[in-house]
Amino acid sequence: MHVAVAQAERATFGERFSISGTLTAERQAQLSPRADGLVSLIHVDSGEFVDAGQTLAELDPTVVHHGLLRIRAEATEADAAVREAERLVLEAQRLNEQRAIAATEVGARTAALDLARAVADFAHASVREQEEIVARHMLPAPFPGVIAEKHAEVGEWVQRGTPVLTLVSTDRVRLDLRVPQERFSQIDEDAQVRVFSDALDGTSLPARVSARVPVTDPGTRTFLLRLLVDVSDGYLLPGTSARAEISLAQTDTSAIAISRDAVLRQPDGNHSVYVVEDVDGQSVARRHTVRILNDLNGQVAVVGDAITEDSWVVIRGNETLADGQPVHVVER
């Protein structure tokens, strides 16, 4: 049997494995009003994209608006009282210089001015407070995103804490993975990660580790690994599935790099390679089971008990070989 072989070498790249998970939004909020009231306007509907600060809904502001007008009138009255008190103080000071008024009267008018200014400060603070109450009858978007769900309609009475809209940010998404405990300790923030979305026909997207939660799920013995996917075009939708390929640094010193053509997949799902060995002066192909760690640029990192960096593995002609079959090497 004529075969072509290639020499194995020490692997310089680490292990890679895949885990599937669910995409979630980096930011998602149940928006509720900042005051109690009757819903008078809802400017958006489910599926609409909104900008940060955009007014999404309004409560009926009639009562609080009338209250604002009343308090503004009180502030205007207080300002007028301050001006009158200032006039009386100036008048008293002039009369005091002419010895035409008692000094105690000047002091009384000065105290009245201080009191009028305090009342005016209180009135203006009340105006600002009431203006904030009026503003809280409008519900703004805290961040850009899409309205995922509308929970209220015009005419409903809502209270603070009652969800009115669900807003989901789609500019950045996360991939939540449940990582087995034996893998969790191997992954750090420097791990190289690629994400393949099922919704994008397997398109590869860059990602990075954003969180490693060192709390295990006692039922499955898994840990939460959260990846931040670097895409800002809204192509990835929260709730869809995706697969992450995680490449680890070289840690297994027994890993050997061989040509991808040398690896054969067995019916039971395992992988094997044929190694050419010298038996009594005869070249014989021996089949050995290996475990694949990584696949990079046409080379495969594998580990196996009987394969070393000096081994010669069959890369052509191995499809029809049998274990222990004599071979004739025609190309190295």
VOBA-1610 file (N, C-alpha, C; in pm, whole numbers, padded with zeros to 5 digits, always signed):
BEGIN
Met+00084-00118+00000Met+00000+00000+00000Met+00088+00125+00000His+00072+00213-00098His+00152+00333-00109His+00083+00448-00034Val+00163+00515+00050Val+00109+00625+00130Val+00206+00741+00132Ala+00152+00859+00165Ala+00234+00978+00189Ala+00228+01010+00337Val+00338+01052+00394Val+00345+01077+00536Val+00400+01217+00563Ala+00379+01263+00684Ala+00434+01390+00730Ala+00470+01374+00876Gln+00575+01443+00918Gln+00621+01429+01056Gln+00542+01518+01150Ala+00506+01463+01264Ala+00437+01541+01367Ala+00538+01634+01436Glu+00485+01742+01494Glu+00572+01837+01563Glu+00500+01887+01689Arg+00577+01952+01775Arg+00520+02002+01898Arg+00419+02115+01868Ala+00301+02106+01925Ala+00197+02207+01900Ala+00231+02337+01971Thr+00207+02448+01902Thr+00231+02580+01960Thr+00101+02655+01987Phe-00013+02591+01959Phe-00142+02655+01987Phe-00222+02565+02079Gly-00306+02628+02160Gly-00376+02556+02264Gly-00506+02492+02219Glu-00583+02453+02319Glu-00707+02381+02294Glu-00819+02477+02257Arg-00915+02429+02180Arg-01033+02504+02143Arg-01156+02416+02162Phe-01261+02473+02215Phe-01385+02398+02233Phe-01504+02490+02210Ser-01621+02430+02188Ser-01742+02505+02155Ser-01847+02485+02263Ile-01922+02593+02290Ile-02035+02589+02384Ile-02148+02672+02325Ser-02268+02622+02333Ser-02385+02696+02283Ser-02454+02767+02399Gly-02514+02881+02367Gly-02583+02958+02470Gly-02690+03046+02409Thr-02741+03140+02488Thr-02850+03228+02447Thr-02803+03373+02452Leu-02837+03448+02348Leu-02804+03590+02343Leu-02901+03669+02429Thr-02847+03762+02506Thr-02930+03850+02589Thr-02888+03994+02564Ala-02978+04087+02589Ala-02947+04228+02572Ala-02857+04276+02685Glu-02760+04361+02652Glu-02674+04417+02756Glu-02756+04507+02849Arg-02855+04576+02793Arg-02942+04660+02874Arg-03088+04632+02840Gln-03168+04605+02942Gln-03311+04582+02925Gln-03381+04639+03048Ala-03487+04714+03025Ala-03553+04782+03137Ala-03704+04775+03125Gln-03768+04754+03239Gln-03913+04769+03251Gln-03938+04914+03293Leu-03990+04995+03202Leu-04007+05137+03228Leu-04140+05164+03296Ser-04132+05234+03408Ser-04253+05271+03481Ser-04255+05422+03500Pro-04373+05481+03519Pro-04381+05626+03536Pro-04318+05671+03668Arg-04280+05797+03671Arg-04218+05853+03792Arg-04321+05924+03880Ala-04448+05907+03845Ala-04557+05965+03924Ala-04683+05881+03901Asp-04781+05897+03989Asp-04911+05832+03969Asp-04996+05920+03878Gly-05077+05856+03794Gly-05164+05936+03710Gly-05233+05857+03601Leu-05310+05930+03521Leu-05386+05872+03411Leu-05304+05884+03283Val-05288+05774+03211Val-05213+05777+03086Val-05291+05857+02982Ser-05230+05964+02932Ser-05297+06049+02834Ser-05241+06029+02693Leu-05112+05993+02682Leu-05050+05973+02550Leu-04945+05864+02560Ile-04940+05778+02460Ile-04830+05683+02442Ile-04779+05703+02300His-04656+05749+02288His-04603+05790+02158His-04542+05676+02078Val-04527+05558+02137Val-04458+05448+02069Val-04541+05322+02077Asp-04500+05225+01997Asp-04565+05094+01999Asp-04457+04987+01992Ser-04497+04865+02013Ser-04401+04754+02013Ser-04328+04747+01879Gly-04196+04727+01886Gly-04116+04714+01764Gly-04052+04844+01718Glu-04088+04957+01777Glu-04032+05084+01735Glu-03897+05109+01802Phe-03804+05167+01725Phe-03674+05207+01778Phe-03684+05350+01832Val-03623+05373+01947Val-03630+05504+02011Val-03488+05548+02049Asp-03472+05679+02063Asp-03345+05738+02104Asp-03347+05769+02253Ala-03228+05779+02311Ala-03218+05815+02452Ala-03277+05955+02474Gly-03360+05969+02576Gly-03423+06097+02607Gly-03553+06122+02536Gln-03589+06038+02439Gln-03715+06056+02367Gln-03834+06030+02460Thr-03936+06116+02452Thr-04056+06098+02535Thr-04138+05982+02480Leu-04161+05882+02566Leu-04232+05762+02524Leu-04381+05765+02562Ala-04410+05821+02677Ala-04549+05825+02723Ala-04567+05948+02813Glu-04694+05990+02828Glu-04725+06106+02911Glu-04847+06074+02997Leu-04843+06121+03122Leu-04959+06114+03210Leu-05032+06248+03205Asp-05160+06246+03238Asp-05240+06369+03238Asp-05183+06466+03342Pro-05131+06584+03298Pro-05066+06676+03392Pro-05157+06791+03439Thr-05288+06780+03414Thr-05376+06895+03439Thr-05367+06944+03583Val-05383+06853+03679Val-05386+06893+03819Val-05253+06954+03862Val-05143+06885+03828Val-05012+06935+03872Val-04975+07063+03797His-05027+07079+03675His-04998+07202+03600His-05068+07322+03666His-05192+07302+03709His-05260+07409+03781His-05186+07440+03911Gly-05137+07338+03977Gly-05059+07360+04098Gly-04934+07442+04070Leu-04871+07415+03953Leu-04752+07492+03916Leu-04786+07639+03894Leu-04901+07666+03827Leu-04941+07805+03805Leu-04967+07877+03938Arg-05028+07806+04032Arg-05056+07867+04164Arg-04924+07900+04236Ile-04831+07807+04233Ile-04705+07829+04305Ile-04623+07937+04237Arg-04628+07943+04105Arg-04557+08052+04037Arg-04616+08188+04075Ala-04748+08193+04090Ala-04812+08319+04132Ala-04767+08356+04273Glu-04755+08255+04360Glu-04708+08282+04495Glu-04564+08332+04494Ala-04482+08278+04402Ala-04344+08323+04391Ala-04338+08467+04340Thr-04428+08501+04247Thr-04433+08639+04198Thr-04474+08734+04309Glu-04571+08692+04389Glu-04614+08774+04503Glu-04500+08792+04603Ala-04425+08686+04626Ala-04313+08695+04720Ala-04205+08789+04667Asp-04179+08784+04536Asp-04081+08876+04477Asp-04126+09021+04494Ala-04255+09046+04476Ala-04307+09182+04493Ala-04291+09227+04637Ala-04313+09134+04731Ala-04297+09168+04872Ala-04151+09202+04904Val-04059+09134+04840Val-03916+09163+04860Val-03885+09303+04808Arg-03936+09337+04691Arg-03909+09470+04636Arg-03965+09581+04725Glu-04086+09557+04778Glu-04146+09656+04867Glu-04066+09669+04997Ala-04020+09556+05049Ala-03940+09561+05171Ala-03807+09631+05147Glu-03748+09609+05030Glu-03623+09679+04998Glu-03646+09831+04990Arg-03763+09874+04933Arg-03794+10017+04922Arg-03810+10079+05061Leu-03877+10005+05149Leu-03898+10057+05283Leu-03767+10069+05361Val-03677+09976+05340Val-03546+09983+05407Val-03468+10103+05358Leu-03464+10123+05225Leu-03391+10238+05171Leu-03452+10369+05222Glu-03585+10375+05228Glu-03651+10495+05277Glu-03616+10520+05424Ala-03616+10414+05503Ala-03583+10428+05645Ala-03439+10472+05664Gln-03349+10423+05581Gln-03208+10464+05592Gln-03190+10612+05561Arg-03262+10662+05461Arg-03253+10805+05428Arg-03309+10891+05543Leu-03424+10847+05597Leu-03485+10922+05707Leu-03399+10918+05833Asn-03332+10805+05851Asn-03246+10793+05969Asn-03128+10890+05961Glu-03077+10908+05836Glu-02967+11004+05819Glu-03012+11146+05853Gln-03143+11175+05833Gln-03198+11307+05862Gln-03254+11315+06004Arg-03230+11209+06082Arg-03279+11205+06219Arg-03431+11217+06226Ala-03499+11169+06119Ala-03644+11180+06113Ala-03715+11049+06144Ile-03640+10946+06181Ile-03701+10816+06211Ile-03616+10747+06317Ala-03678+10670+06397Ala-03607+10600+06504Ala-03520+10487+06445Ala-03408+10463+06511Ala-03317+10356+06466Ala-03383+10220+06475Thr-03471+10203+06573Thr-03540+10074+06585Thr-03630+10045+06465Glu-03684+10150+06406Glu-03768+10131+06287Glu-03686+10080+06171Val-03561+10132+06159Val-03472+10083+06052Val-03444+09934+06073Gly-03418+09896+06199Gly-03393+09755+06227Gly-03512+09668+06197Ala-03632+09717+06229Ala-03754+09639+06204Ala-03776+09619+06055Arg-03754+09726+05977Arg-03772+09712+05832Arg-03666+09620+05770Thr-03543+09624+05823Thr-03438+09534+05773Thr-03474+09388+05802Ala-03527+09363+05923Ala-03571+09226+05957Ala-03686+09181+05869Ala-03776+09273+05837Ala-03888+09239+05749Ala-03838+09205+05609Leu-03731+09275+05565Leu-03673+09243+05434Leu-03612+09103+05433Asp-03541+09069+05540Asp-03482+08934+05548Asp-03591+08828+05544Leu-03700+08854+05615Leu-03812+08758+05617Leu-03873+08746+05478Ala-03890+08859+05406Ala-03949+08856+05272Ala-03860+08779+05175Arg-03728+08797+05188Arg-03636+08722+05101Arg-03642+08572+05130Ala-03654+08533+05255Ala-03666+08391+05289Ala-03793+08332+05232Val-03904+08408+05243Val-04031+08361+05186Val-04019+08346+05035Ala-03949+08439+04968Ala-03931+08431+04823Ala-03846+08311+04785Asp-03739+08285+04863Asp-03655+08167+04836Asp-03736+08039+04848Phe-03821+08032+04951Phe-03907+07915+04969Phe-04003+07900+04852Ala-04058+08011+04805Ala-04154+08007+04694Ala-04088+07958+04566His-03965+08006+04539His-03896+07963+04417His-03855+07815+04426Ala-03818+07768+04546Ala-03788+07626+04563Ala-03912+07541+04537Ser-04029+07593+04582Ser-04155+07522+04557Ser-04186+07517+04408Val-04152+07625+04335Val-04172+07627+04189Val-04087+07518+04124Arg-03959+07511+04162Arg-03871+07408+04103Arg-03920+07268+04136Glu-03968+07250+04257Glu-04021+07119+04296Glu-04143+07082+04212Gln-04233+07178+04194Gln-04354+07150+04118Gln-04321+07130+03970Glu-04223+07202+03919Glu-04179+07181+03779Glu-04126+07039+03761Glu-04054+06988+03860Glu-04004+06851+03853Glu-04119+06751+03857Ile-04220+06780+03937Ile-04338+06691+03943Ile-04408+06688+03808Val-04421+06806+03744Val-04482+06812+03611Val-04399+06733+03510Ala-04265+06748+03516Ala-04178+06676+03423Ala-04187+06526+03443Arg-04213+06483+03566Arg-04222+06340+03594Arg-04350+06277+03540His-04438+06357+03486His-04555+06303+03418His-04524+06263+03274Met-04398+06282+03233Met-04350+06234+03102Met-04248+06124+03126Leu-04255+06018+03045Leu-04166+05903+03058Leu-04064+05904+02945Pro-03936+05936+02974Pro-03833+05938+02869Pro-03763+05804+02857Ala-03699+05783+02742Ala-03621+05662+02721Ala-03483+05680+02786Pro-03444+05590+02876Pro-03314+05605+02942Pro-03195+05569+02853Phe-03219+05494+02747Phe-03113+05457+02654Phe-03177+05422+02520Pro-03100+05426+02410Pro-03158+05390+02281Pro-03187+05240+02273Gly-03293+05206+02202Gly-03328+05065+02189Gly-03459+05048+02116Val-03517+04930+02133Val-03643+04898+02067Val-03747+04867+02174Ile-03869+04912+02150Ile-03979+04881+02242Ile-04018+04735+02222Ala-03991+04655+02322Ala-04020+04511+02311Ala-04165+04480+02344Glu-04224+04557+02435Glu-04362+04527+02476Glu-04426+04652+02535Lys-04555+04668+02508Lys-04634+04778+02566Lys-04733+04719+02665His-04729+04768+02789His-04810+04709+02895His-04931+04794+02933Ala-04943+04916+02881Ala-05055+05003+02920Ala-05108+05075+02797Glu-05231+05124+02809Glu-05295+05197+02702Glu-05346+05331+02756Val-05379+05421+02665Val-05434+05551+02703Val-05563+05531+02782Gly-05576+05604+02890Gly-05695+05594+02975Gly-05675+05509+03098Glu-05565+05436+03107Glu-05539+05354+03225Glu-05475+05438+03335Trp-05509+05406+03459Trp-05446+05470+03574Trp-05326+05385+03615Val-05212+05447+03622Val-05090+05373+03656Val-05025+05439+03777Gln-04947+05361+03847Gln-04876+05408+03964Gln-04726+05389+03945Arg-04649+05459+04027Arg-04505+05441+04023Arg-04470+05295+04052Gly-04384+05239+03968Gly-04348+05098+03981Gly-04427+05007+03890Thr-04535+05059+03830Thr-04614+04979+03737Thr-04549+04983+03598Pro-04506+04869+03541Pro-04444+04872+03407Pro-04541+04921+03301Val-04493+05015+03221Val-04572+05067+03110Val-04515+05018+02977Leu-04382+05015+02965Leu-04315+04972+02842Leu-04191+04891+02879Thr-04153+04800+02789Thr-04028+04726+02802Thr-03934+04773+02692Leu-03819+04822+02732Leu-03720+04875+02637Leu-03597+04784+02638Val-03554+04744+02518Val-03439+04654+02504Val-03337+04719+02413Ser-03214+04726+02460Ser-03105+04778+02377Ser-03055+04668+02285Thr-03041+04702+02156Thr-02997+04602+02057Thr-02861+04634+01999Asp-02797+04742+02047Asp-02668+04777+01988Asp-02556+04686+02037Arg-02571+04633+02158Arg-02471+04540+02210Arg-02544+04426+02279Val-02503+04306+02248Val-02566+04189+02308Val-02461+04104+02377Arg-02510+04021+02468Arg-02423+03932+02543Arg-02463+03788+02513Leu-02365+03700+02522Leu-02391+03558+02507Leu-02364+03492+02641Asp-02469+03437+02700Asp-02456+03369+02829Asp-02435+03220+02805Leu-02328+03170+02863Leu-02290+03029+02846Leu-02286+02961+02982Arg-02325+02835+02985Arg-02311+02752+03104Arg-02190+02662+03082Val-02082+02693+03151Val-01954+02627+03128Val-01934+02517+03232Pro-01895+02396+03189Pro-01867+02288+03286Pro-01756+02329+03382Gln-01761+02275+03502Gln-01668+02317+03606Gln-01523+02286+03569Glu-01499+02181+03491Glu-01361+02148+03456Glu-01304+02245+03352Arg-01391+02316+03282Arg-01347+02414+03182Arg-01335+02555+03240Phe-01415+02585+03344Phe-01427+02721+03392Phe-01292+02778+03437Ser-01213+02698+03505Ser-01085+02747+03556Ser-00984+02773+03445Gln-01006+02716+03326Gln-00913+02734+03215Gln-00936+02864+03139Ile-01052+02927+03159Ile-01089+03044+03080Ile-01058+03170+03160Asp-00985+03261+03099Asp-00961+03391+03161Asp-00999+03501+03063Glu-00976+03626+03100Glu-01017+03739+03017Glu-00936+03749+02888Asp-00823+03678+02881Asp-00739+03683+02762Asp-00772+03573+02661Ala-00871+03491+02693Ala-00907+03383+02601Ala-00959+03440+02469Gln-00922+03379+02358Gln-00969+03421+02227Gln-01104+03357+02199Val-01201+03441+02165Val-01339+03393+02151Val-01396+03439+02018Arg-01465+03350+01951Arg-01544+03383+01832Arg-01685+03330+01854Val-01784+03409+01808Val-01924+03372+01824Val-01985+03348+01688Phe-02061+03240+01677Phe-02129+03204+01553Phe-02278+03204+01580Ser-02349+03298+01516Ser-02492+03313+01540Ser-02572+03224+01445Asp-02667+03152+01501Asp-02756+03069+01418Asp-02843+03156+01329Ala-02875+03278+01374Ala-02961+03367+01295Ala-02888+03427+01176Leu-02755+03424+01177Leu-02675+03481+01069Leu-02604+03374+00988Asp-02661+03255+00985Asp-02606+03144+00907Asp-02461+03114+00943Gly-02432+03121+01072Gly-02299+03083+01118Gly-02191+03186+01096Thr-02227+03311+01072Thr-02127+03416+01054Thr-02045+03432+01182Ser-01912+03440+01166Ser-01823+03453+01280Ser-01815+03598+01324Leu-01829+03621+01454Leu-01824+03755+01511Leu-01725+03759+01626Pro-01647+03867+01639Pro-01553+03876+01752Pro-01627+03898+01883Ala-01570+03850+01991Ala-01631+03866+02123Ala-01519+03864+02228Arg-01555+03904+02347Arg-01459+03902+02458Arg-01531+03863+02586Val-01455+03811+02680Val-01510+03771+02809Val-01539+03896+02891Ser-01666+03914+02930Ser-01702+04031+03010Ser-01727+03995+03156Ala-01760+03869+03184Ala-01786+03831+03323Ala-01770+03681+03339Arg-01706+03642+03450Arg-01696+03503+03491Arg-01756+03496+03630Val-01869+03428+03642Val-01941+03424+03770Val-01901+03296+03843Pro-01819+03309+03949Pro-01767+03189+04017Pro-01866+03128+04115Val-01989+03114+04072Val-02093+03050+04154Val-02155+02941+04069Thr-02145+02820+04114Thr-02191+02707+04034Thr-02339+02680+04053Asp-02399+02626+03948Asp-02536+02575+03955Asp-02528+02434+04012Pro-02577+02410+04134Pro-02559+02276+04195Pro-02627+02165+04118Gly-02727+02200+04036Gly-02797+02096+03961Gly-02720+02046+03842Thr-02645+02136+03777Thr-02574+02099+03654Thr-02422+02105+03667Arg-02372+02155+03780Arg-02227+02171+03801Arg-02166+02259+03693Thr-02234+02367+03660Thr-02184+02459+03558Thr-02173+02600+03617Phe-02091+02682+03549Phe-02072+02821+03588Phe-02119+02911+03472Leu-02153+03035+03507Leu-02196+03131+03406Leu-02075+03203+03349Leu-02062+03198+03217Leu-01962+03276+03145Leu-02037+03370+03052Arg-02011+03500+03065Arg-02082+03600+02985Arg-01985+03663+02886Leu-02019+03657+02757Leu-01938+03715+02651Leu-02007+03839+02597Leu-01928+03940+02568Leu-01981+04062+02506Leu-01945+04056+02358Val-02047+04052+02273Val-02026+04037+02128Val-02005+04176+02068Asp-01898+04190+01994Asp-01863+04320+01935Asp-01935+04339+01802Val-02060+04379+01809Val-02138+04411+01690Val-02234+04522+01728Ser-02245+04625+01642Ser-02328+04741+01676Ser-02434+04769+01569Asp-02463+04672+01485Asp-02559+04696+01376Asp-02696+04638+01403Gly-02717+04583+01523Gly-02848+04529+01557Gly-02880+04399+01484Tyr-02776+04329+01432Tyr-02801+04206+01359Tyr-02836+04091+01454Leu-02785+04095+01574Leu-02809+03988+01669Leu-02927+04025+01758Leu-03022+03935+01767Leu-03144+03963+01842Leu-03141+03888+01975Pro-03168+03958+02086Pro-03175+03890+02216Pro-03276+03777+02213Gly-03241+03668+02278Gly-03328+03552+02283Gly-03293+03444+02183Thr-03213+03477+02081Thr-03173+03377+01983Thr-03052+03300+02034Ser-03026+03188+01970Ser-02915+03102+02012Ser-02790+03133+01933Ala-02676+03102+01990Ala-02547+03122+01924Ala-02448+03024+01985Arg-02338+03007+01914Arg-02233+02915+01959Arg-02102+02992+01972Ala-02029+02966+02079Ala-01900+03031+02102Ala-01788+02929+02088Glu-01684+02967+02016Glu-01562+02887+02008Glu-01455+02958+02091Ile-01404+02890+02190Ile-01308+02948+02284Ile-01174+02881+02265Ser-01072+02960+02234Ser-00936+02909+02216Ser-00854+02942+02339Leu-00797+02839+02399Leu-00717+02856+02519Leu-00570+02865+02484Ala-00492+02921+02573Ala-00347+02926+02554Ala-00289+02786+02566Gln-00169+02768+02514Gln-00104+02638+02517Gln-00074+02598+02661Thr-00141+02494+02708Thr-00118+02446+02845Thr-00079+02300+02849Asp-00122+02223+02751Asp-00092+02080+02747Asp+00040+02058+02671Thr+00148+02030+02744Thr+00279+02013+02681Thr+00288+01885+02599Ser+00189+01796+02613Ser+00191+01673+02535Ser+00118+01687+02402Ala+00065+01804+02372Ala-00010+01825+02248Ala+00085+01821+02129Ile+00041+01755+02023Ile+00119+01739+01900Ile+00040+01798+01784Ala+00110+01868+01696Ala+00047+01925+01578Ala+00072+01836+01458Ile-00035+01799+01388Ile-00025+01717+01267Ile-00115+01777+01160Ser-00098+01730+01038Ser-00182+01777+00929Ser-00327+01732+00951Arg-00420+01820+00912Arg-00560+01785+00924Arg-00594+01662+00841Asp-00523+01639+00731Asp-00550+01524+00645Asp-00519+01392+00714Ala-00442+01395+00822Ala-00405+01271+00889Ala-00515+01220+00981Val-00611+01303+01012Val-00713+01267+01112Val-00832+01200+01043Leu-00871+01086+01097Leu-00987+01012+01047Leu-01094+01006+01156Arg-01218+01025+01116Arg-01327+01017+01212Arg-01384+00876+01211Gln-01399+00819+01329Gln-01448+00683+01343Gln-01600+00681+01359Pro-01664+00569+01332Pro-01811+00560+01345Pro-01862+00592+01485Asp-01780+00567+01588Asp-01824+00594+01725Asp-01803+00739+01766Gly-01754+00823+01671Gly-01733+00963+01700Gly-01592+00998+01741Asn-01509+00900+01770Asn-01370+00927+01806Asn-01288+00957+01681His-01164+01000+01702His-01073+01029+01593His-00947+00945+01607Ser-00889+00912+01491Ser-00768+00830+01493Ser-00675+00874+01381Val-00549+00835+01396Val-00448+00860+01293Val-00368+00731+01275Tyr-00306+00719+01157Tyr-00216+00607+01130Tyr-00073+00655+01143Val+00003+00588+01225Val+00144+00619+01246Val+00227+00508+01182Val+00324+00546+01101Val+00412+00447+01035Val+00521+00409+01133Glu+00527+00280+01163Glu+00627+00228+01256Glu+00712+00122+01184Asp+00832+00105+01233Asp+00922+00005+01175Asp+00911-00124+01256Val+00867-00229+01191Val+00853-00361+01254Val+00937-00461+01177Asp+01050-00501+01237Asp+01142-00597+01174Asp+01182-00552+01034Gly+01213-00421+01022Gly+01259-00368+00894Gly+01148-00340+00795Gln+01023-00359+00837Gln+00908-00338+00749Gln+00827-00219+00801Ser+00787-00126+00712Ser+00703-00012+00750Ser+00559-00058+00764Val+00504-00039+00883Val+00368-00084+00914Val+00287+00035+00966Ala+00162+00044+00922Ala+00072+00152+00968Ala-00006+00104+01090Arg+00012+00175+01202Arg-00062+00143+01324Arg-00164+00254+01352Arg-00286+00211+01379Arg-00390+00309+01407Arg-00393+00341+01556His-00399+00473+01586His-00400+00517+01725His-00512+00621+01743Thr-00585+00608+01851Thr-00692+00703+01883Thr-00631+00830+01942Val-00679+00945+01897Val-00630+01074+01947Val-00750+01160+01986Arg-00722+01259+02066Arg-00823+01359+02103Arg-00784+01493+02044Ile-00877+01553+01969Ile-00849+01680+01902Ile-00867+01794+02001Leu-00765+01880+02008Leu-00771+01998+02094Leu-00807+02123+02015Asn-00751+02137+01896Asn-00770+02260+01819Asn-00743+02232+01673Asp-00798+02318+01588Asp-00782+02308+01444Asp-00750+02446+01393Leu-00627+02465+01339Leu-00584+02598+01302Leu-00496+02593+01178Asn-00541+02663+01073Asn-00461+02679+00950Asn-00412+02546+00892Gly-00502+02450+00887Gly-00466+02322+00825Gly-00396+02226+00917Gln-00364+02268+01038Gln-00302+02179+01135Gln-00398+02153+01250Val-00382+02035+01310Val-00468+01993+01419Val-00381+01961+01540Ala-00416+02017+01654Ala-00347+01984+01778Ala-00418+01865+01842Val-00345+01758+01869Val-00403+01636+01923Val-00317+01587+02039Val-00378+01502+02119Val-00305+01431+02223Val-00340+01283+02210Gly-00241+01199+02233Gly-00260+01055+02226Gly-00140+00985+02288Asp-00162+00865+02341Asp-00055+00796+02414Asp+00059+00752+02323Ala+00031+00725+02197Ala+00133+00664+02112Ala+00185+00756+02003Ile+00158+00885+02011Ile+00204+00977+01908Ile+00291+01084+01972Thr+00408+01105+01912Thr+00504+01203+01963Thr+00544+01296+01850Glu+00630+01393+01885Glu+00671+01489+01782Glu+00765+01427+01679Asp+00812+01307+01701Asp+00897+01238+01604Asp+00819+01139+01517Ser+00690+01127+01542Ser+00611+01028+01469Ser+00588+01073+01325Trp+00577+00973+01236Trp+00540+00998+01097Trp+00397+00949+01079Val+00309+01041+01042Val+00167+01007+01029Val+00129+01006+00881Val+00036+00919+00848Val-00009+00905+00710Val-00108+01017+00678Ile-00081+01093+00570Ile-00170+01202+00531Ile-00244+01174+00401Arg-00195+01078+00321Arg-00265+01036+00199Arg-00258+00885+00188Gly-00373+00826+00154Gly-00382+00681+00147Gly-00432+00619+00275Asn-00463+00703+00375Asn-00505+00648+00504Asn-00651+00605+00506Glu-00732+00649+00408Glu-00875+00616+00411Glu-00901+00467+00398Thr-00812+00394+00329Thr-00835+00251+00304Thr-00742+00162+00383Leu-00666+00221+00475Leu-00571+00141+00553Leu-00642+00059+00661Ala-00575-00049+00700Ala-00619-00130+00813Ala-00506-00132+00915Asp-00542-00149+01040Asp-00442-00149+01146Asp-00343-00264+01126Gly-00213-00229+01126Gly-00107-00329+01109Gly-00073-00361+00965Gln-00131-00289+00872Gln-00107-00317+00730Gln+00030-00264+00687Pro+00110-00341+00615Pro+00238-00292+00562Pro+00214-00183+00458Val+00303-00083+00459Val+00288+00028+00365Val+00422+00059+00302His+00413+00129+00188His+00532+00176+00119His+00523+00329+00110Val+00617+00394+00176Val+00614+00540+00182Val+00671+00595+00052Val+00589+00669-00021Val+00633+00726-00149Val+00657+00875-00141Glu+00614+00938-00033Glu+00633+01084-00020Glu+00640+01121+00127Arg+00739+01205+00158Arg+00754+01252+00295Arg+00747+01404+00296
//
